[in-house]
């Protein structure tokens, strides 16, 4: 049986969209049929045409269909979005030349959707360094902040979402702009494990390598239509100098080609390193007096910063490198906790991209500060070779000794059995 999804009905009720669909073929294993796709907004959706309402679901299906050479059959679609799909697919094909990406989208009716005014811009906002940099760089535009519940905060983490929502409300007030919240099960309607296995030849996983970019962006289509946004920004994670060294579902070669109605997508900040972004954020806070509590942590539950993981450490060091106190940017830790974190990062963690991630931080630190200006717990970072971060100086020696001891013990046991 042919792999296909047949979309039978799009139900828009108040602030929620539900999709009635059936899945056929062997790719049914890639779906979690107990989780039918839905999306909720803190907006009245009564004026939203079905051709725009279908986009969040279609966009989350497309990469799956390409991998499984499947058909998607939909009753309606926005013409601008439909016309953009070949260029978006080309971005995937260029990134993954080792994969054969096929699939077909069959649309029964297309509709043209246009705006009557310029509603400005919007920005997907997670609260991290990349997102805050986009907000800071476009502060004069007062972009509508768009935050998803269901991306990094799980749908069953109500306490975590409350913290994220509080953070979002505070940020919108601080930056004198509005916001839209989105609740979606777009990470649950499919089987991420099965999909990651299906794309293992790519060298990347499903969420990072294929899903999250277009998956997140597509949730902006109903917002863009109802608020007549001419552009939506999605912050970059990588720097242009890294082009060709990584794979990622959110990339200029993909994001910048996604369009719907009269809205374009802008992959923002690609020309800036992470340290450039931290410099922008800290300088902006100093110049304007605005509070910027960063939310960078992926390890903690509850929507805060754990101040114990590599991501927190890297951001803390980046803020110190610009001559600022991380406690003023959302990192709550004591002197003893900083000492423990610093020790763990120096000796107990191996970073695959140590030089890539920490070289620019160290360079900024050496340019902006004297070693004595840093807390003594982290002064070691000032002059260490970045590639040696996380590698204990005696670790290799200890491993060799341990290996020799095991070898001797095996010999003794073997000789004893003779």
C-alpha positions as CSV (number, residue, x, y, z in Angstrom):
1,X,0.0,0.0,0.0
2,X,1.3,3.5,-0.9
3,X,2.5,5.6,2.0
4,X,0.1,8.5,2.3
5,X,-1.7,10.9,4.7
6,X,-5.2,11.9,3.7
7,X,-6.3,15.1,5.5
8,X,-10.1,14.9,5.7
9,X,-11.1,17.8,7.8
10,X,-9.6,21.0,9.4
11,X,-11.6,22.0,12.5
12,X,-11.1,25.6,13.7
13,X,-12.9,26.3,17.0
14,X,-12.2,29.5,18.9
15,X,-8.4,29.4,19.6
16,X,-7.7,25.8,18.5
17,X,-7.1,23.9,15.3
18,X,-7.6,20.1,15.1
19,X,-6.9,18.0,12.1
20,X,-8.8,14.9,11.1
21,X,-6.6,12.6,9.0
22,X,-5.8,9.0,8.2
23,X,-2.4,7.4,7.6
24,X,-1.9,4.5,5.1
25,X,1.2,2.4,4.3
26,X,4.2,1.1,6.1
27,X,5.2,4.5,7.3
28,X,2.4,4.4,9.9
29,X,5.1,3.3,12.3
30,X,6.5,6.8,12.1
31,X,3.3,8.2,13.6
32,X,1.9,8.3,17.1
33,X,-1.7,7.8,16.2
34,X,-2.7,8.3,19.8
35,X,-1.6,11.9,19.5
36,X,-3.6,13.6,16.7
37,X,-2.0,16.8,15.6
38,X,-3.4,20.0,17.2
39,X,-2.4,23.6,17.8
40,X,-3.8,26.2,20.2
41,X,-3.2,30.0,20.2
42,X,-4.0,32.8,22.6
43,X,-5.8,34.3,19.6
44,X,-9.3,34.2,18.2
45,X,-9.0,32.1,15.1
46,X,-12.5,32.7,13.8
47,X,-11.3,34.8,10.8
48,X,-8.6,32.3,9.8
49,X,-9.1,30.7,6.4
50,X,-8.5,26.9,6.2
51,X,-5.8,27.4,3.6
52,X,-3.7,29.1,6.3
53,X,-4.8,26.9,9.2
54,X,-3.5,23.8,7.3
55,X,0.1,25.1,7.2
56,X,1.3,24.0,10.6
57,X,0.2,20.4,10.0
58,X,1.4,20.3,6.4
59,X,4.8,21.7,7.2
60,X,5.4,19.1,9.9
61,X,4.4,16.3,7.6
62,X,6.5,17.4,4.6
63,X,10.0,16.2,5.8
64,X,8.4,12.9,6.8
65,X,6.8,12.5,3.3
66,X,10.1,13.3,1.6
67,X,12.0,10.7,3.6
68,X,9.3,8.0,3.1
69,X,8.4,8.9,-0.5
70,X,4.8,9.5,0.7
71,X,1.8,11.3,-0.6
72,X,0.1,14.1,1.4
73,X,-3.4,14.8,0.2
74,X,-5.0,18.0,1.5
75,X,-8.3,19.7,0.6
76,X,-6.8,23.2,0.5
77,X,-3.5,25.2,0.8
78,X,-2.3,28.7,0.7
79,X,-0.8,29.3,-2.8
80,X,2.3,31.2,-1.6
81,X,3.2,28.4,0.8
82,X,2.6,25.7,-1.9
83,X,4.8,27.6,-4.4
84,X,7.6,27.9,-1.8
85,X,7.9,24.1,-1.1
86,X,10.2,23.2,-4.1
87,X,12.9,25.7,-2.9
88,X,12.5,24.5,0.7
89,X,12.9,20.9,-0.4
90,X,16.0,21.9,-2.4
91,X,17.6,23.2,0.8
92,X,17.1,19.7,2.4
93,X,18.5,18.0,-0.7
94,X,21.6,20.2,-0.8
95,X,22.2,19.5,2.9
96,X,21.7,15.8,2.6
97,X,23.0,14.7,-0.8
98,X,23.4,11.1,0.6
99,X,19.6,10.8,0.9
100,X,16.9,10.3,-1.7
101,X,14.1,12.7,-0.8
102,X,11.0,12.2,-2.8
103,X,7.3,12.5,-1.8
104,X,4.3,14.3,-3.3
105,X,1.9,16.9,-2.1
106,X,-1.6,16.8,-3.7
107,X,-3.7,19.9,-3.2
108,X,-7.4,19.9,-4.2
109,X,-7.8,23.7,-4.0
110,X,-5.3,26.6,-3.6
111,X,-6.2,30.0,-2.2
112,X,-4.4,33.3,-2.5
113,X,-4.2,35.2,0.8
114,X,-3.1,38.8,1.0
115,X,-3.0,41.5,3.7
116,X,-4.5,45.0,3.6
117,X,-1.9,46.7,5.8
118,X,1.6,46.3,7.0
119,X,1.4,44.7,10.5
120,X,5.1,44.8,11.1
121,X,7.2,41.8,12.1
122,X,7.2,38.9,14.5
123,X,10.0,36.9,16.1
124,X,10.1,33.4,17.4
125,X,11.2,33.8,21.0
126,X,12.7,31.1,23.3
127,X,14.4,33.4,25.7
128,X,17.9,32.3,24.8
129,X,21.0,34.1,23.5
130,X,20.0,33.8,19.8
131,X,16.4,34.9,20.4
132,X,17.3,37.8,22.6
133,X,19.9,39.0,20.1
134,X,17.2,39.1,17.4
135,X,14.9,41.0,19.7
136,X,17.7,43.5,20.6
137,X,18.7,44.0,17.0
138,X,15.1,44.6,15.9
139,X,14.0,46.5,19.0
140,X,12.9,49.5,16.9
141,X,10.4,47.3,15.0
142,X,8.8,46.0,18.3
143,X,8.3,42.5,16.8
144,X,5.5,40.4,18.2
145,X,7.1,37.7,20.3
146,X,6.0,34.1,19.5
147,X,6.7,31.4,22.0
148,X,5.8,27.7,21.6
149,X,4.8,25.3,24.4
150,X,5.8,21.9,23.1
151,X,9.2,22.6,21.7
152,X,11.7,22.5,24.6
153,X,9.1,22.6,27.3
154,X,7.1,19.4,27.4
155,X,3.3,19.6,27.3
156,X,3.0,17.9,30.7
157,X,5.4,20.4,32.3
158,X,2.8,22.9,33.4
159,X,5.1,24.4,36.1
160,X,7.8,24.9,33.5
161,X,5.4,26.6,31.1
162,X,4.2,28.9,33.8
163,X,7.8,30.1,34.3
164,X,8.3,30.5,30.6
165,X,5.0,32.4,30.2
166,X,5.9,34.7,33.1
167,X,9.3,35.3,31.5
168,X,7.6,36.1,28.2
169,X,5.1,38.5,29.7
170,X,7.9,40.3,31.6
171,X,10.1,40.5,28.4
172,X,7.2,41.8,26.3
173,X,6.5,44.5,28.9
174,X,10.2,45.4,29.2
175,X,10.5,45.8,25.4
176,X,7.1,47.4,24.9
177,X,5.7,44.9,22.5
178,X,3.0,42.2,22.4
179,X,3.3,38.4,22.3
180,X,1.5,35.3,21.1
181,X,1.6,31.9,22.7
182,X,1.3,28.6,20.9
183,X,0.6,25.2,22.3
184,X,1.3,22.3,20.0
185,X,1.9,18.5,20.1
186,X,4.1,18.7,17.0
187,X,6.8,16.7,18.8
188,X,4.4,14.1,19.9
189,X,2.2,13.3,16.8
190,X,5.2,11.5,15.2
191,X,7.6,8.8,16.5
192,X,10.9,10.6,16.8
193,X,12.9,7.4,17.5
194,X,11.6,5.7,14.3
195,X,12.2,8.9,12.3
196,X,15.8,9.3,13.6
197,X,16.5,5.7,12.6
198,X,15.0,6.4,9.1
199,X,17.5,9.3,8.6
200,X,20.6,7.7,10.3
201,X,22.5,7.9,7.0
202,X,22.3,11.7,7.2
203,X,24.5,11.7,10.3
204,X,22.0,13.7,12.2
205,X,18.8,13.0,14.3
206,X,15.3,13.8,13.3
207,X,14.5,16.8,15.5
208,X,17.8,18.6,15.0
209,X,18.5,17.6,11.4
210,X,15.0,17.6,9.8
211,X,12.2,18.8,11.9
212,X,12.5,21.7,14.2
213,X,13.1,24.6,11.7
214,X,10.1,24.2,9.5
215,X,8.1,22.6,12.3
216,X,8.4,25.7,14.5
217,X,8.2,28.3,11.7
218,X,4.9,26.9,10.3
219,X,3.1,27.6,13.6
220,X,3.6,31.3,12.7
221,X,1.3,31.1,9.6
222,X,-2.0,31.7,11.4
223,X,-0.4,34.5,13.5
224,X,1.1,36.2,10.5
225,X,-2.2,36.1,8.7
226,X,-4.3,37.4,11.6
227,X,-1.8,40.1,12.5
228,X,-0.7,40.8,8.9
229,X,3.0,40.4,9.6
230,X,5.2,41.0,6.6
231,X,8.2,39.1,8.1
232,X,8.9,36.6,10.9
233,X,12.4,36.2,12.3
234,X,13.8,33.0,13.5
235,X,17.2,33.3,15.2
236,X,20.2,31.4,13.9
237,X,22.1,28.9,16.0
238,X,25.2,28.7,13.8
239,X,27.5,31.3,12.2
240,X,28.2,31.8,8.5
241,X,31.9,30.7,9.1
242,X,30.6,27.2,10.0
243,X,28.8,26.8,6.7
244,X,29.3,23.3,5.4
245,X,30.5,22.0,8.8
246,X,27.1,21.2,10.2
247,X,23.7,19.9,9.4
248,X,20.6,21.5,10.9
249,X,16.9,21.8,10.1
250,X,17.0,25.5,10.7
251,X,19.4,27.0,8.1
252,X,19.3,30.0,5.7
253,X,19.1,27.6,2.8
254,X,15.8,26.3,4.2
255,X,14.2,29.0,6.4
256,X,14.6,31.9,4.0
257,X,12.6,30.1,1.4
258,X,9.6,29.4,3.5
259,X,6.7,31.8,2.7
260,X,3.0,32.1,3.3
261,X,0.5,34.7,2.2
262,X,2.4,38.0,2.2
263,X,4.9,36.9,4.9
264,X,8.5,36.0,4.4
265,X,10.8,34.2,6.9
266,X,14.1,35.7,7.9
267,X,16.9,33.5,9.3
268,X,18.3,36.2,11.6
269,X,21.8,36.7,13.0
270,X,23.7,34.3,10.8
271,X,26.5,36.8,10.4
272,X,27.1,37.0,14.1
273,X,28.9,34.6,16.3
274,X,27.4,33.6,19.7
275,X,29.9,35.8,21.4
276,X,28.9,38.7,19.1
277,X,25.3,38.1,20.2
278,X,26.2,38.1,23.9
279,X,28.1,41.4,23.3
280,X,25.1,42.9,21.6
281,X,22.8,41.8,24.5
282,X,25.1,43.0,27.3
283,X,25.8,46.3,25.7
284,X,22.1,46.9,24.9
285,X,21.3,46.2,28.6
286,X,23.9,48.6,29.7
287,X,22.8,51.4,27.3
288,X,19.1,51.1,27.8
289,X,18.8,49.8,31.4
290,X,16.5,47.0,30.2
291,X,16.6,43.7,32.1
292,X,17.5,40.7,30.0
293,X,17.1,37.4,31.9
294,X,18.4,34.8,29.5
295,X,16.9,31.3,29.4
296,X,19.4,29.0,27.8
297,X,19.3,25.7,29.6
298,X,18.1,22.4,28.1
299,X,18.9,20.3,31.1
300,X,16.6,21.7,33.7
301,X,12.9,21.0,34.0
302,X,10.8,24.0,35.0
303,X,12.0,26.5,32.4
304,X,15.0,27.9,34.2
305,X,18.8,27.8,34.1
306,X,20.3,24.9,36.1
307,X,23.8,26.5,36.3
308,X,25.3,23.0,36.3
309,X,25.4,22.1,32.6
310,X,27.7,22.8,29.7
311,X,25.2,25.2,28.0
312,X,24.8,27.3,31.2
313,X,28.6,27.3,31.7
314,X,29.3,28.4,28.2
315,X,26.8,31.3,28.5
316,X,28.1,32.3,31.9
317,X,31.7,32.4,30.6
318,X,30.5,34.4,27.5
319,X,28.9,37.0,29.8
320,X,32.0,37.3,32.0
321,X,34.1,37.7,28.8
322,X,32.2,40.9,28.0
323,X,32.9,42.3,31.5
324,X,29.4,41.7,32.9
325,X,28.0,39.7,35.9
326,X,25.9,36.6,34.7
327,X,23.8,37.0,37.9
328,X,22.3,40.0,36.2
329,X,21.3,38.0,33.1
330,X,19.3,35.2,34.6
331,X,21.9,33.0,36.2
332,X,21.3,32.4,39.9
333,X,24.3,30.7,41.6
334,X,26.5,31.1,44.6
335,X,30.2,31.3,44.8
336,X,30.5,27.7,45.9
337,X,28.2,26.6,43.0
338,X,30.3,28.5,40.5
339,X,33.4,26.7,41.9
340,X,31.7,23.3,41.6
341,X,30.5,24.1,38.0
342,X,33.9,25.4,37.0
343,X,35.7,22.3,38.3
344,X,33.3,19.9,36.6
345,X,33.7,21.7,33.3
346,X,37.4,21.9,33.5
347,X,38.0,18.2,34.4
348,X,35.0,16.0,34.0
349,X,33.3,16.8,30.7
350,X,34.7,16.3,27.2
351,X,33.4,18.8,24.6
352,X,33.4,17.6,21.0
353,X,33.7,21.2,19.8
354,X,35.8,22.6,22.6
355,X,37.9,25.0,20.5
356,X,34.9,25.9,18.3
357,X,32.7,26.8,21.2
358,X,35.2,28.2,23.6
359,X,37.8,29.8,21.5
360,X,35.8,32.9,20.7
361,X,34.8,33.3,24.4
362,X,38.4,33.1,25.5
363,X,39.5,35.6,22.8
364,X,36.9,38.1,23.9
365,X,37.9,37.6,27.5
366,X,41.5,38.3,26.8
367,X,40.6,41.4,24.8
368,X,38.2,42.9,27.4
369,X,39.7,41.9,30.7
370,X,42.7,41.2,32.8
371,X,42.9,37.8,34.3
372,X,42.7,39.2,37.8
373,X,39.3,40.8,37.0
374,X,37.7,37.4,36.8
375,X,36.4,35.5,39.8
376,X,39.3,33.3,41.0
377,X,37.1,30.1,40.4
378,X,37.3,30.6,36.6
379,X,40.7,32.2,36.0
380,X,42.0,29.0,34.7
381,X,39.8,29.5,31.6
382,X,41.7,32.7,30.7
383,X,44.8,30.9,29.3
384,X,43.9,27.2,28.9
385,X,44.1,25.7,25.4
386,X,40.4,25.5,24.5
387,X,40.6,22.0,23.1
388,X,41.8,20.8,26.5
389,X,38.7,22.0,28.4
390,X,37.0,19.0,30.0
391,X,40.1,16.8,29.7
392,X,41.8,15.9,33.0
393,X,45.6,16.2,32.6
394,X,46.1,12.8,34.2
395,X,43.1,11.0,32.6
396,X,45.0,9.3,29.8
397,X,47.7,8.2,32.1
398,X,45.1,6.8,34.5
399,X,43.3,5.0,31.7
400,X,46.6,3.3,30.7
401,X,47.4,2.2,34.2
402,X,43.8,0.9,34.6
403,X,44.2,-1.0,31.3
404,X,47.5,-2.6,32.4
405,X,46.0,-3.6,35.8
406,X,43.1,-5.3,34.0
407,X,45.5,-7.1,31.7
408,X,47.6,-8.4,34.6
409,X,44.5,-9.6,36.5
410,X,43.2,-11.4,33.4
411,X,46.6,-13.1,33.0
412,X,46.6,-14.2,36.7
413,X,43.1,-15.5,36.5
414,X,43.9,-17.4,33.3
415,X,47.1,-18.9,34.7
416,X,45.2,-19.8,37.9
417,X,42.7,-21.9,35.9
418,X,45.4,-24.0,34.2
